Amino acid sequence: MGKTNPKRVNAKVKSAAIKIWDFLKIKDAAHKADAIFILGSSSLLPVTKAAELYKKGFSKKIVFISTGGTFTNPKWKAGEAKTYLRKLLSLGIPKKDILWAELTSNTLDEAKRGIRFMRKKGLNPKKVILVDRPVHQRRAYATFKKQNPKVNFINVSSDEKFHPSSSLIGRLLAEVERLETYAKKGDFERQYLDKDIRVAYKILKSFLN
């Protein structure tokens, strides 16, 4: 991942960033599930989306287990799980319908322990809605699918808008690199990166170098 670069994002760089953003932002049509699982994140937009899905009747339970990790918001002194809980309660979600714990600090552990946690709480999920930031949705889905092959995961990313910046470009590059690295480690099946994605990656890499 390159260093922060104050250069202005031109049309070529913006187009490349959008291409990778759209590749990472896999999104399914929402439908009813046994639980809504919120991935660990630096943003509360996934929490807001989870509350919206709950209120629309897509699931009766919201679940999260992250203590925080690489991309945690440093302003959240209480940690991710407690911050999520407070936000959901402020949005009117009943406490009885929120299943949470402070168990994990990375996506792989969330995938390995999330379903087990639900089962310990009395859920035996067949369908789970995964809610995450768009930039992390593909990696989250690939990881959960590999670790829990009998569960049907539905991707509904948050409503985060695309705003090109050096920090976002750095995150896009980091996610593409993690798709390659973690697939080699066996965390999930290799994600196909076509020629357009690889070209876009090189454009963004060059921009930050």
Backbone hydrogen bonds, N-H to C=O, Kabsch-Sander energy under -0.5 kcal/mol:
donor,donor_aa,acceptor,acceptor_aa,energy
3,K,208,L,-0.5
10,N,8,R,-0.7
14,K,10,N,-2.8
15,S,11,A,-2.4
16,A,12,K,-1.9
17,A,13,V,-2.5
18,I,14,K,-2.5
19,K,15,S,-1.9
20,I,16,A,-1.8
21,W,17,A,-2.8
22,D,18,I,-2.8
23,F,19,K,-1.5
24,L,20,I,-2.4
25,K,21,W,-1.9
26,I,24,L,-1.7
28,D,155,N,-3.8
33,A,58,F,-2.9
34,D,127,K,-2.2
35,A,127,K,-0.9
36,I,61,K,-2.1
37,F,35,A,-0.5
37,F,129,I,-3.4
38,I,36,I,-0.5
38,I,63,V,-2.7
39,L,37,F,-0.6
39,L,131,V,-2.3
48,T,44,L,-2.2
49,K,45,L,-2.4
50,A,46,P,-2.4
51,A,47,V,-2.2
52,E,48,T,-2.0
53,L,49,K,-2.5
54,Y,50,A,-2.4
55,K,51,A,-2.5
56,K,52,E,-1.5
57,G,54,Y,-1.7
58,F,53,L,-2.4
62,I,97,D,-2.5
63,V,36,I,-3.3
64,F,99,L,-1.6
67,T,104,T,-3.6
68,G,104,T,-0.8
72,T,69,G,-1.5
73,N,41,S,-0.6
76,W,73,N,-1.9
77,K,75,K,-1.7
79,G,76,W,-1.5
80,E,67,T,-1.2
81,A,66,S,-1.1
83,T,79,G,-1.7
84,Y,80,E,-3.1
85,L,81,A,-2.5
86,R,82,K,-2.4
87,K,83,T,-2.1
88,L,84,Y,-2.6
89,L,85,L,-2.5
90,S,86,R,-2.1
91,L,87,K,-1.2
92,G,89,L,-1.4
93,I,88,L,-2.4
97,D,94,P,-1.6
98,I,95,K,-1.7
99,L,62,I,-3.0
99,L,97,D,-0.6
100,W,98,I,-0.6
101,A,64,F,-1.3
103,L,65,I,-2.9
103,L,101,A,-0.8
104,T,65,I,-2.0
110,E,106,N,-1.9
111,A,107,T,-2.5
112,K,108,L,-2.3
113,R,109,D,-2.9
114,G,110,E,-2.5
115,I,111,A,-0.5
117,F,113,R,-2.6
118,M,114,G,-1.9
119,R,115,I,-2.2
120,K,116,R,-2.1
121,K,117,F,-1.3
122,G,119,R,-1.5
123,L,118,M,-2.7
128,V,152,N,-2.4
129,I,35,A,-2.7
130,L,128,V,-0.6
130,L,154,I,-3.1
131,V,37,F,-2.8
131,V,129,I,-0.6
132,D,130,L,-0.5
136,H,133,R,-1.5
137,Q,133,R,-0.9
137,Q,134,P,-0.8
138,R,24,L,-1.5
138,R,134,P,-0.5
140,A,136,H,-2.3
141,Y,137,Q,-2.7
142,A,138,R,-2.6
143,T,139,R,-2.1
144,F,140,A,-2.6
145,K,141,Y,-2.7
146,K,142,A,-1.8
147,Q,143,T,-2.2
148,N,144,F,-1.8
151,V,148,N,-1.9
152,N,126,K,-3.2
153,F,151,V,-0.7
154,I,128,V,-2.6
156,V,130,L,-2.3
156,V,154,I,-0.7
158,S,132,D,-2.7
163,H,161,K,-0.6
169,I,165,S,-2.6
170,G,166,S,-2.3
171,R,167,S,-1.8
172,L,168,L,-2.7
173,L,169,I,-2.3
174,A,170,G,-2.2
175,E,171,R,-2.3
176,V,172,L,-2.1
177,E,173,L,-2.4
178,R,174,A,-2.2
179,L,175,E,-2.1
180,E,176,V,-1.4
181,T,177,E,-2.7
182,Y,178,R,-2.8
183,A,179,L,-0.9
184,K,180,E,-1.7
185,K,181,T,-1.2
186,G,182,Y,-0.7
186,G,183,A,-0.9
187,D,182,Y,-2.3
188,F,182,Y,-0.5
193,L,191,Q,-0.5
194,D,192,Y,-0.7
198,R,194,D,-2.1
199,V,195,K,-2.5
200,A,196,D,-2.4
201,Y,197,I,-2.4
202,K,198,R,-1.9
203,I,199,V,-2.0
204,L,200,A,-2.2
205,K,201,Y,-2.7
206,S,202,K,-2.3
207,F,203,I,-1.8
208,L,204,L,-1.8
209,N,205,K,-1.4
